[in-house]
Amino acid sequence: MTVSFKQIKGVVLDIEGTTCPVDFVSGELFPYARRALPAYLAEHGNDPELAPLLAEVKQAMAAESAGGAPTELVAYLQWLIDQDRKFTPLKELQGLLWRQGYAEGALKAQLFRDVVPALRRWHSQGLLLAVYSSGSVAAQQLLYGHSSEGDLRSLFSGWFDTRLGPKKESHSYERLAEALVTPAAELLFVSDVAAELNAAAAAGFQVCGSQRPGNPEQLVGPWPVLESFEGLAPLG
């Protein structure tokens, strides 16, 4: 099946389950962060760049302690990782941990085979490419900077995380279109999460579902769903 979109000026991509397998994130990135966390905080816990992140984490930990959450910092952070909590300070801290892992060669991002040819094709056509992911901007850039196909960061013009706003709320996509200085109707958003697709559509985006092998959610909605970018007709 081939899906067509008209008058597209830019493509905004989710990562996990869209361009990168879910099991790379859950099976490699999260376990690495969990393992590396104690030693990293022991060495860098007093670094100035971590102070605001850890202050937010401690505030959240205090608010949750009555509900049975761990009350020790490392244990609490590992508990959040185990839940895949969409907590922005956690995501930023994971980005710092993954920076270490990529630098040491312990991590290399795996992308679906159709992704890089599509990115290069869209970029050569002059389309604006951006990322909107719950992972921090730093983590996004690390992933695309250390992919199995090399450094792909130059293909992208915008990087957005949940500092922009929750991915399941339409106002976040309104801000995203404003940041890209492009009408929402001329942007295509691709994700593996139905609630995100609905929110983007409500903000005026054109949307397409990504149904990749290993994705936990079976997408059903009023928008098209693809298993590969090869199923997208030429954009423009």
N, C-alpha and C positions, 0 to 999 in steps of 0.2 A: 504494500500500500504506500502511495506517495501522498504527502500532505502539502498543500500550498498555502502560503501567506502572502498578502499583498502590501506594498508600500512600507516595507520594513527598512528602517534606517539603523537599527541596532538590535543586538541579541544579548539578553541578560540570562546567565546560566547559574543554576544551583550546582553544587559539586557532588555530594554523596548521593549515589543512586542516579545521577544524571550524566556526569562526565567521568566519575570515579566509582569503582565498585564499593558497595556498602561494606563488604567484608575486609577491604583494605583499611577503612576507617575503624570498624569495630574490632577487627582481628589483628591489626598492626599498630595503628596510631594510638588508640585508647590504651591498650596494654603497655605500650612503650611509656606513655605519659604516667601511667599508674606506677610503673616500676621506677622511673627516673625521679619521681616527685620528691621522695624523702631526701635523697642526696642533694638534689638541686636546691631545695629550701634550706638545707643545712649550710650550703655554701653561699647562697645568694639571698637568703631571707632578710638580710638587712640592707640590701641594695636599694638605693633611692627609687629606681624605676618600678620596684615591686611594691613600694609602700602604699600607693593608692589602691592597687588591686587587692592586696592582703587586707586592707582596712575594710573594703567592701565585702570580702569573704567573711571576715570576723563578724561584721554586722549581721550578715545573713545567717551565720552559724548561731549567733545568740538568739535570733528570732525563731530558729527552728529547733532549738535544744529541747523545748518542752514536748516536741513530737517524737522524740526518740532518736534524733539525728546525733551523730558523734559530736563530742564537744572538744576534741583535740584537732588542731588545724590540719595536719597531714591526713588523718583518718577521715575528717569531714570532706576534704577535697577528693580523696579516693572514693568516698561514698557518692559524691556528685558525679564523678567519672563513671562509676558503675551504673548510674541511672541515666547516663547521657543527658544530664540536666542542661537545658538551654539557658545557662547563666553566663552573662557576658564576661565578668571577671575570670571565671573558670576558663572560658574559651581563650581569653588573652594569655592566661598562664600556660595553657596547653600549647599555644603558639610558641612561647619561649622554650618550652621543653622540646618541642619538635624541631625548633631551630638547632638545638644541640644535637638531636638525633640525625638530622639531615647532614649537618656539618661533619659528624663523625662517620658518615656513610652507613649508619645503622638503618636508615629509612630511605626509600626511593618510591615516589608516587607512581602507582599503576593507573593508567587511563584506559577506557574502552578503546578498541582499535580504530573506531570510526571518528573519534573525537578530534585528534590532531589534524587529519586531513580537512575536516569541516572547519576548524578554527582558522587554519591557514587560508582556506578558500574564501571564507567570509571576510577575513582581514584584507586579502588581496582585492576584494570587491569594494573595499572602502566602508564596510559596515562597522559600526561602533560595537565593541565587545566589552562586556562587563560581567563581574561576578557578584552575586548576592547570596551569601551563605551564612548559616548560624556560626560557623567557625570564624575566628577573628580574621581581620584583614592580613595580619602577619602570617597566620597559618595558611591562608589562601595563597599568598605569594610564595611561601615556602614550598607548597605542594606543586604549583605550576613552575617554580624555579628549579625543582629537583625531580622532574618527571622522568619516566622511562624513555621519553622522546626528547629529553634535554630541557633547556630553559625556555619556557614559553611565555614568560611574563610580558615581553614586548608586544604580544598580540592583543593585550587588553588595555583598555583606556580607563576603566573604573573598577574599584574594589569596594564592596560594601558588606558590612556585617550587622549584627543586631544593635549596634550603636545607632544605626539609622532608624530602627524600630522593629517590633516583632514581625516575623515573616508571614504570619497568618492574619495580619491586619492591613486593610486596604490603604490606610494613610501612609504606611511605610512605602508603598509603591508609588504613591503620589510624590513623596519626597525624592524617591529614586529617579523618577522622570525629571523632576526639577534639577537634581544634581547633574544629570546627563544632558541637560538643556535640550531635550528632545520630547516631542509630544508623546504621551503614553500610547496613543493609537499606532505609533510608528515603531514601537518596541515590542519584541517577542520575548516572553519569559518562559523558560523551560525548567520544569521541576518534577520530582517524583512524588510530591505531596499534594493531595487534592485541595486541602485547605489553603495552601499557598497559591495554587492556581486560581482558586475562586477569589482570593483577595486581590491578586494582580488583575484579574478580569474585571473586578468591581472598580478598580482604579483606571480602567480603560485600556490596559495592555492587551495585546494578542497573546494567547497562551497555548502551550503544548505540553502534554504530559510525557514523562519519560518512564517507560516500563522496562527496566533492565533486569537481567538475570540476578536473582538474589535480593531484589527489592522486597521489603516486607509488606508494602501496601499494594493492593490490586486497584488500579485506578479506574474509576467509572465516573463520567461526568459529561457535561455539555461541550467539552473541548476535545480535540483530537489527541490520540496517544500513539507514541512511536516507540519501537524497540531499538532503533538506531538512527543516528543523524543521516544515514544514507537514505532514509525514507522521506527526508525533507526536500521538496522541490527547490530549485535555485531561489534564493531570497533576493529581495530588492524592490 
